[in-house]
Amino acid sequence: MKPNFNTFTFSGTNTAEIVIKEPVRSITLHALELEIKNVVLDESVYANQNYPFEGRTIKPIEISYDKKLQTVTFDFGVDLYVGKAKLKMEFTGKLNNQLHGFYRTSYKVVDKKHWGASTQFEATDARRAFPCWDEPDKKVRFHTTLIVPKHMAALSNMPVDVTIQPTGDEYRKMVCFKPTPPMSTYLAAFVVADLEYIEATDKNGVLIRVYTTPGKKEHGKFALDVALHTLPYYADYYKTPYPLPKLDLVAIPDFGSGAMENWGLEIFRETALLVDEKNSSASARERVADVVDHELAHHWFGNLVTMKWWTHLWLNEGFANFVEMLGVAAQFPAWKRRVRFVAEDLVGALHDMDKPSSHPIEVDVNDPAEIREIFDTTTYSGGGSVNRMIEHYLGNEFPKGITKYLDCFKYGNAATEDLWKILGKSSGKPVSDIMGPYTRQAGYPVIFTEEGSRNGKSILKLEQMRFLMDGSIDETYPLWNVPIGVMTPATVENPKFMYMKGRRMTIPRTTKWVKLNAGQSGLYRVAYSPRMWDRLTDAVRAGEIPEIDRIGLLDDAFALARAGYVSIWSALGLLDAHRNERETYVWAMLAGKLNGVASLVRDEDPEAMLAEYARKFFKPLVERVGWDKKPGEGNLEAILRGVALSNLGAYGDEEIIAEARKRLDAFIASGTLDPDIRQTVYTIVAQNATDEDFEKLMKVYDSTDMHEEKVRVLRAIAHVRRPELIRRVLNLSLSLKVRSQDTPIVLSVMAGNDSARRTEWEFIMENWGTLLTRGGGLGWISRVVRGVTEGFKDRSDLARVEAFFKTHSMPGLDRAMQISLQMIKSNMKWLNRNLRDVESWLTDTRVPLPASEQVSAPHELR
């Protein structure tokens, strides 16, 4: 491969060793946006004993392209010999600016703009860089050579074998890399740029380097420390050595995803790899640890053993999502990474998988756009949550089974059922029967509980059905094998577990509170009877419920209220019981639930009352944590401070707003501001921004080359509320001032800005064609479309969105569009059902809702 940074093109040659199994006249490969020429099939190198002559070389009589199928076909006009052959070809392509395939990236060296090139091939973009069979089960050994300017670094999956001077080109070097193990095309990678690095060797002798553009290598130290810990940690966990001699982690200024797990050459956007000791926040450190450990996990699950087809993508991403948690928790136990998994990943999965149009974790896909669509929360966090369930179910037998799975399929491909079979055989348990429904069926169950008695003994009657966020019924009535963990005051430390394998089940009942799904170990929700909710609320107020279970209760209560299975009074009452809460991730959940209600009642009668309630709710927390860091504080305290201050500011506390302005002015004057509160300060100022305030924030943006700092400002200004500033930010997002990889950040954050929602939707409709070519694919557009439209709540907005979707439907976005419409209709139902109750609750929270007005299981299940 030879990139040309003057013309933004590349050229290359490709030789594929193939086996022709039956007489054919043509050969078809994947190729997209490539011009292919000088194709030769060499059948003379491997003379075949089935033919009475030594073989031949042959050229195609026609080369044809199928843009829809993204293929090229070489028609040779005669039957090809059965046996081994070499297919040789030359090709050229564009170093695009679309953040996929082989693309260009820019950076500054001594204030001068320089160009480099990087790759992003997952899922189906290797075909943009070279002709190939671009499917995960077509594993090959890659022998890569890069011809690059002499002063540039050239990286690929394996170490350099030899570097030589090309004949007649004194300004370039030819870098030849050692051959890779058999691997899928989407894992091939190369980077060409001005780079510097730091390095160390892990305890198993693997050389690890962190590469950056000039002047930033010291910011790679934290990521290097994480990799030095986790690469051998995973080798021990999997009981399988890391199979390559080196590992490079490269920070690229332009990268569409967070990172990519290319074997031996992981590529990251800068905010996912670099940490500035003076200017990075606690949350930025946690993100870097998460992303590094996630990508490292793939070297076994994904790279060593790869899914047979994208239907089984969750084997890659769900496992990395789960094991990422283990790696971070092992290195940084004070961060409570297992708790955050529940608060973010499990809860995120529950909300992504609860729509009538949600897809199963295992989903059939064919078109490249469909494949990109499933790189979503269901696949990542849903898959991770299923792995967490398996770990709980199998205990120590889980990692033992994983080791056997890796050994059985190493350097090959596997499907979900292959994993179930090996885990079942290793543990002696019916893993496929228990876990299979969670990956094959769409959604997950809700367990309805009702108190009763039988033969004079108190019991709980349990009944399951698929949970849908809008309260609708899946008339196929699917069933799951549900792990029922029972927690009572007497079993908080040692809950009792059993499996619910049918539609209904009864268990003994205590006269005190009882909570199911102890430790949130299962992927399901629980709907309690009114009296049970009251007891659980009292137990929360008394501090009797563990942290993870409080998170689960809150999320269940508000999701069930949306579906109509629980009164909004019960949900808000449970929230109010947390006034003395101490834990960071519970507070984050409380803030999220309160913000969700605030968004729904915006421009409605209870809006001002809810804002007043929220200020009173967060004020004691702010008084406790304050603005300034205290000696001995860790990450959790820093994150909690951000939650407290940002929420009190968002609900209009004048003292907080004034202090944020004061601290921004001091930062601009002195350059000093605690990085853990910078995002909070910038955001509060932006929410209340005058033109002068906005210019101050843009001054911060313009004066830094630290990507993390630029992203802080972009996130902040996406919260502006004045119409003229909203439009200015939207226009900025598509300007040359914002890297294309950061456009999705601005639009995704603004999607949650109630003041900007309609304006942003107009902007999206106006710039639809431009957005489709910016930022690296349809995945982010899907998320933004959902984020913006899911906040609408009246018929006129619904009609406008429906009209746009009808004329702009396309593969890769259809499901997102369906879900958006379902959410708008659900919001309308929520308002009809709950608006007056919210107002009544805010008027007097001491008056309980009569039991007759509470809601429980739908009549269809009785």
Summary of the structure (lengths in Angstrom):
residues: 862
radius of gyration: 28.4
end to end distance: 66.3
largest distance: 96.0
contacts: 3001
relative contact order: 0.07
helix: 45%
strand: 20%
